[in-house]
Amino acid sequence: MRKLFILLLLFALFVHGTLQKHGKKKNLPEKVFPQPRVFLGIRPTLSDAHGTQPPNATDPPSLQGLSDTAVGYLKGLLSTRVIPVIYLLAVIVGIPTNITILCLLATKIRKVSSAILYCSLAAFDLLLLVSLFFKAHYHLLGNNWVLGEAACKAVTACFYGNLYGSALTLAFIAVKRYMAVVHPFMFKTLPKKRCMAFAVLVPWLAFGASVVPQVLVQQTFWVSQLNRTTCHDVMPLKSDSHKFLLFCNLTLAVLCLLVPMVVTTVCFIKILTALNQSHYDWAMYIKSSSLVFTIFLLCFLPTGVLHFLHYVQLSAGGAESLYKYFNMAVCLCCLHACLDPFFFFLMSKSAGSKLYFLTFKGKNVSVSF
C-alpha cells in the first residue's frame, strides 16, 4: 500500500511538471517577482533574441524591454556626469582625511573606547570611498561596466554594506554621547569593553549580512537598448533569487538605515535638551552638535526614506519610478564619508576630553567621550 502511494505521488508530480512545461510553451502568464533597487528588464525569448544578444559569448546575459524612464536616466547627464563628479570629489577629499583620522587615533587618542568607534567609522568610510571610485568609472563610461561580474558584485556589496555600517556606527556614537551627557552616573558604571565590542561588532555583522545576498545573484547584464553592460542598475523580471534579494534589502533598509536614523535623532534631541538645562556653558558644544545632527539628517534622511519606499513600491507592484530619486539620495548620502573626519575634529575641539555634570547627590561626575 505504501509503495502504491509513493508511485501515485511520483506520477502526480511528473504530470504537474509536464503541464507546467506545456503551459510555458503556450506563453501562459507567469508570476512576476518584484526586483531590488533596480530598473526592470526582460530576458529575450528565442523568437526575438536575434539582434539582442551581447557581441561576445563571454559577455553577461542579455536583457531588453527597459522603460523610457530607465533609458533616459541611464543615458542622461545626471547619471553619466553629475553623480560621478560628486563621487570623485568625495573620494579626493575623503580618502586623505580619513587616513589622517586613523593615524591620529592610533597615536594621540587617550580613550580606547572612543578610538575603537571612530576607527571603525573611518574604516567604513574608506571602503565606501574606494567603491565610489569604481562606481564613478562606471558612470563616466555611460553606465557601461567593463570590469567583470565579480568586480561588480564586490563594488555593489561594498557600496551598500558600508552605507549600512556607517549609519549604525554613527547611531552607536550618538548613543554613547547620550549616555555620557544625559545619564553620566549610569554611564560611569557600564562595562566599557563589552559595550564597545558590541557597538563595533553589530555594524560589521550588518555589513556581512548585506554582502551575502549581493554576491549570490547575477549583477551585470547586457542591455541591447543601451548597447552596454550595466552593473546592478538593470535586472530581469523573473528570478527567484532576486525575490530573496528584495527581502534581504528591505529588511536591511529598515534595521540599518531607518532605525539608526530614529535612534540618532532621539539621542541628539535629548543631548541638546540636557545641555541647555546644565549649569555650565555649553554653547559651543550645542552649536557643533546641532551642525553634526543637521548634516546627518541631510545625508541619511532622504536615503533612508526613499530606500524604504522604493522597496515597498517594488513589493506592492514591481514599479521602478523611485529608483532614479533613490540614486540621487544615495549620492548625497555618500558625502558623509568625507565629512565625518571634520565632524570628529569639530566635536573633539568643542567638547574637550571630559564633561562634568551634577549628580543627584550634588557631586560632580566627569565623563569622557
C-alpha positions in Angstrom: 0.0 0.0 0.0 2.8 2.4 0.9 4.6 1.6 -2.4 1.4 2.3 -4.3 1.0 5.6 -2.6 4.6 6.6 -3.4 4.2 5.6 -7.1 1.0 7.7 -7.3 2.7 10.7 -5.8 5.6 10.4 -8.2 3.2 10.1 -11.1 1.3 13.2 -10.0 4.5 15.2 -9.7 5.5 14.1 -13.2 2.2 15.2 -14.6 2.3 18.5 -12.8 5.8 19.2 -14.2 4.7 18.3 -17.7 1.7 20.6 -17.6 3.9 23.4 -16.4 6.3 23.0 -19.3 3.4 22.7 -21.7 1.9 25.9 -20.3 5.1 27.8 -20.8 5.2 26.7 -24.4 1.8 28.3 -24.9 3.0 31.5 -23.3 0.8 31.2 -20.3 1.2 34.2 -17.8 3.9 33.6 -15.2 4.3 35.2 -11.8 6.4 38.4 -11.9 8.6 38.9 -8.9 9.5 42.5 -7.7 13.1 43.4 -8.0 15.5 45.1 -5.6 16.6 48.6 -6.1 16.8 48.4 -9.9 15.3 49.2 -13.2 13.4 46.2 -14.6 14.4 44.3 -17.8 13.1 41.2 -19.6 15.2 38.3 -20.8 14.6 37.9 -24.6 12.8 34.8 -25.8 14.1 32.6 -28.6 11.8 34.2 -31.1 13.1 37.7 -30.5 16.6 37.0 -29.4 18.1 37.9 -32.8 20.0 41.2 -32.6 19.6 41.5 -28.8 22.5 39.2 -27.7 25.8 40.6 -26.5 28.6 40.9 -29.1 30.8 38.3 -27.4 29.9 34.9 -26.0 31.7 35.7 -22.8 29.6 38.8 -22.1 26.8 38.7 -19.4 23.2 37.6 -20.2 21.1 39.9 -22.3 18.1 42.0 -21.2 15.6 44.2 -23.1 12.3 46.0 -22.6 13.5 48.9 -20.5 11.1 51.7 -19.8 11.6 55.2 -21.2 12.4 56.4 -17.7 15.2 53.9 -17.3 16.7 54.6 -20.7 16.5 58.3 -20.1 18.3 58.0 -16.7 21.0 55.6 -17.9 21.8 57.8 -20.9 21.2 61.2 -19.2 23.7 63.7 -17.8 22.6 63.1 -14.2 23.9 59.5 -14.1 26.8 59.9 -16.6 28.2 63.3 -15.4 26.7 64.8 -12.2 26.7 61.7 -9.9 30.2 60.5 -10.9 31.7 64.0 -10.4 30.2 64.1 -6.9 31.6 60.7 -6.2 35.1 61.7 -7.4 35.0 64.9 -5.2 34.1 62.7 -2.2 37.0 60.4 -3.0 39.5 63.2 -3.4 38.5 64.8 -0.1 37.5 61.8 1.9 40.4 59.3 1.5 43.2 61.6 2.7 41.1 63.0 5.7 40.0 59.5 6.8 43.6 58.2 6.6 44.7 61.2 8.7 42.0 60.4 11.3 43.2 56.8 11.5 46.8 58.0 12.1 45.7 60.4 14.8 43.6 57.9 16.5 46.4 55.4 16.5 49.0 57.8 18.0 47.3 60.5 20.1 43.9 59.2 21.4 43.6 58.9 25.1 40.3 57.0 25.4 40.4 53.5 23.8 36.6 53.2 23.6 36.3 56.3 21.6 39.2 55.3 19.4 37.6 52.0 18.5 34.3 53.5 17.4 36.0 56.3 15.3 38.4 53.8 13.8 35.5 51.6 12.8 33.7 54.6 11.2 36.9 55.6 9.3 37.3 52.1 8.0 33.7 52.1 6.8 34.2 55.4 5.1 37.4 54.3 3.4 35.8 51.2 2.0 32.8 53.2 0.8 35.1 55.8 -0.9 37.1 53.0 -2.7 33.8 51.6 -4.1 32.8 55.2 -5.2 35.9 55.4 -7.4 34.8 52.3 -9.3 31.2 53.5 -9.5 32.4 56.8 -10.8 34.4 55.0 -13.5 31.2 53.0 -14.4 29.0 56.1 -14.7 31.6 58.2 -16.7 31.7 55.4 -19.3 28.0 55.9 -19.8 26.9 53.3 -17.3 28.9 50.7 -19.0 30.6 48.1 -16.7 33.8 46.7 -18.2 35.4 45.1 -15.1 33.5 41.8 -15.0 30.8 40.2 -12.9 32.9 39.5 -9.8 34.1 43.1 -9.6 30.5 44.4 -9.9 29.4 42.2 -7.1 32.2 43.3 -4.9 31.7 47.0 -5.5 27.9 46.8 -5.1 28.2 44.8 -1.9 30.9 47.2 -0.5 28.9 50.3 -1.5 25.6 49.4 0.2 27.2 47.4 3.1 29.2 50.4 4.1 26.3 52.7 4.0 24.5 50.4 6.5 27.6 50.1 8.6 28.3 53.8 8.7 24.7 54.6 9.7 24.8 52.0 12.6 28.2 53.2 13.8 27.1 56.9 13.8 24.0 55.7 15.8 26.2 54.0 18.4 28.4 57.1 18.7 25.2 59.1 19.3 24.0 56.6 22.0 27.4 56.8 23.7 27.3 60.6 23.8 23.7 60.4 25.0 24.6 58.2 27.9 27.6 60.3 28.8 25.6 63.6 28.8 22.1 62.6 29.9 22.9 59.7 32.3 26.5 60.3 33.4 26.3 58.3 36.6 24.9 55.2 34.8 27.5 55.7 32.0 30.3 55.5 34.6 29.1 52.1 35.7 28.7 50.5 32.3 31.2 47.7 31.2 33.0 49.8 28.6 34.9 47.0 26.9 31.8 44.9 26.4 29.7 47.8 25.2 32.4 48.9 22.7 32.8 45.3 21.4 29.0 45.2 20.8 28.9 48.6 19.2 31.7 47.6 16.8 30.5 44.1 16.1 26.9 44.9 15.1 27.8 47.3 12.2 30.3 44.8 10.8 27.7 42.0 11.1 25.3 44.2 9.2 28.0 44.7 6.6 28.4 41.0 6.2 24.6 40.4 6.0 24.3 42.9 3.2 27.3 41.4 1.2 25.9 37.8 1.1 22.7 38.4 -0.9 24.5 40.7 -3.3 27.2 38.2 -4.3 24.6 35.3 -4.7 22.8 36.8 -7.7 23.8 38.0 -11.2 24.5 41.7 -11.2 25.8 42.5 -14.7 23.6 42.3 -17.8 24.0 43.3 -21.4 21.2 45.8 -22.3 20.5 45.9 -26.1 18.7 49.2 -25.9 21.7 50.9 -24.5 24.4 48.7 -26.3 26.3 48.4 -23.0 26.7 46.2 -19.9 25.0 47.6 -16.7 26.1 46.8 -13.2 23.2 46.3 -10.7 21.1 49.0 -12.4 19.0 46.6 -14.6 17.9 43.2 -13.5 15.4 40.6 -15.0 11.7 40.4 -14.1 11.5 36.7 -13.5 14.1 35.4 -11.0 13.5 33.6 -7.7 17.0 34.7 -6.4 16.0 38.4 -6.8 12.9 37.8 -4.6 15.3 36.7 -1.8 17.5 39.7 -2.5 14.5 42.0 -2.3 13.5 40.6 1.1 17.1 41.0 2.5 17.5 44.5 1.3 14.1 45.6 2.6 15.0 44.2 6.0 18.4 45.9 6.0 16.8 49.2 4.9 14.6 49.2 8.0 17.1 47.9 10.5 20.3 49.6 9.2 19.0 52.9 7.9 15.6 53.9 9.3 16.2 52.6 12.9 19.7 54.2 13.3 18.2 57.4 11.9 15.5 57.4 14.5 17.9 56.5 17.3 20.4 59.2 16.4 17.6 61.8 16.2 16.2 61.0 19.6 19.8 61.0 21.1 20.7 64.3 19.7 17.4 65.9 20.9 18.0 64.5 24.4 21.6 65.7 24.4 20.8 69.3 23.4 17.9 69.4 25.9 20.2 68.2 28.7 23.0 70.7 27.8 20.5 73.6 27.7 19.4 72.7 31.3 23.0 72.3 32.5 24.6 74.8 34.9 27.7 75.0 32.6 28.0 77.0 29.4 27.9 74.5 26.5 27.1 77.0 23.8 29.9 75.9 21.5 29.2 72.2 22.0 25.5 72.8 21.4 26.3 74.6 18.1 28.7 71.9 16.9 26.2 69.1 17.9 23.4 70.9 16.1 25.6 71.1 12.9 26.5 67.4 13.1 22.9 66.5 13.6 21.7 68.7 10.7 24.3 67.2 8.3 23.4 63.7 9.4 19.7 64.3 8.6 20.5 65.8 5.2 22.7 62.8 4.3 20.7 59.9 5.7 17.1 61.0 5.9 16.4 61.2 2.1 18.3 57.9 1.6 16.6 56.0 4.4 13.1 57.2 3.4 13.5 56.6 -0.4 15.3 53.3 0.3 12.3 52.0 2.2 9.6 53.5 -0.1 11.3 52.0 -3.2 11.3 48.5 -1.7 7.7 48.9 -0.6 6.7 50.0 -4.1 8.6 47.1 -5.6 6.9 44.6 -3.2 3.5 46.0 -3.9 3.6 46.1 -7.7 7.1 45.9 -9.2 7.1 49.7 -10.0 10.5 51.3 -10.6 9.7 55.0 -10.6 11.6 55.9 -7.4 14.9 54.3 -8.4 16.2 57.5 -10.1 15.5 59.6 -7.0 17.0 56.9 -4.7 20.3 57.1 -6.6 20.3 60.8 -6.2 19.7 60.5 -2.5 22.4 57.8 -2.2 24.9 60.2 -3.9 24.1 62.8 -1.4 24.4 60.3 1.5 27.9 59.3 0.4 29.2 62.8 1.2 29.1 61.8 4.8 32.2 59.7 4.2 34.3 62.9 3.6 32.5 65.0 6.2 32.9 62.5 9.2 36.6 63.5 9.8 35.7 67.2 10.0 32.9 66.3 12.5 35.4 64.4 14.6 37.8 67.4 14.8 34.9 69.7 15.5 33.4 67.6 18.3 36.8 66.9 19.9 37.7 70.6 19.9 34.4 71.8 21.2 33.7 69.1 23.8 37.2 68.7 25.2 38.3 65.5 26.7 35.7 65.5 29.6 32.3 66.7 30.5 31.2 67.5 34.1 27.7 67.1 35.4 26.0 67.4 38.8 24.6 64.1 40.1 21.5 63.8 42.3 23.9 63.6 45.3 25.3 67.0 44.5 28.7 65.7 43.4 30.4 66.5 40.1 30.7 63.5 37.8 33.2 63.6 34.9 32.6 61.6 31.8 35.0 61.1 28.9 34.0 60.9 25.2 
